[in-house]
Structures are given as C-alpha cells and as structure tokens.
Amino acid sequence: MTGRCPTCGKTYEIQAITDLPAFPFCSERCRLVDLGRWADGRYVIPGTEAPSTPSSGTGPNPDPDEDE
C-alpha cells in the first residue's frame, strides 16, 4: 500500500496499516502537527457558528414522560 502524508506530503509504502502506527501520517510528529492545527482553529468544518453563551435551559426535554 502506498500513500502520502497529509501534513508533509512525504510518500510512503507499507505492507499493512499496522506497519505505520501514525497512519495516515508518516510519523508521530506529523500526526501531532495536524492535531495542533485543529486545536489552533486553522482547520474548520463549514457550518453555522454555535452560540457563544449557554442556553437558558429551555430546550427540548429529553424524557417526554418527565413533563407530567
């Protein structure tokens, strides 16, 4: 199996996924760089922004029998 590291672009060839513990990254360093980018907010998933303040607790009741 051949692949390309999504962080640095290095190509690799392995026999099994277990041969590369940081799969799909070429190394633990590249895996951690990618994680850091998510944590810093450099990667985002498109969508509406969540409210910055918690709701007042008036949302739907998860247990409908509890209303009675």
Stockholm file with secondary structure:
# STOCKHOLM 1.0

chainA/1-68         MTGRCPTCGKTYEIQAITDLPAFPFCSERCRLVDLGRWADGRYVIPGTEAPSTPSSGTGPNPDPDEDE
#=GR chainA/1-68 SS CEEECTTTCCEEECSSGGGCTTTTSSSHHHHHHHHHHHHHTSSCCCSCCCCSSCCCSCSCCSCGGGGC
#=GC SS_cons        CEEECTTTCCEEECSSGGGCTTTTSSSHHHHHHHHHHHHHTSSCCCSCCCCSSCCCSCSCCSCGGGGC
//
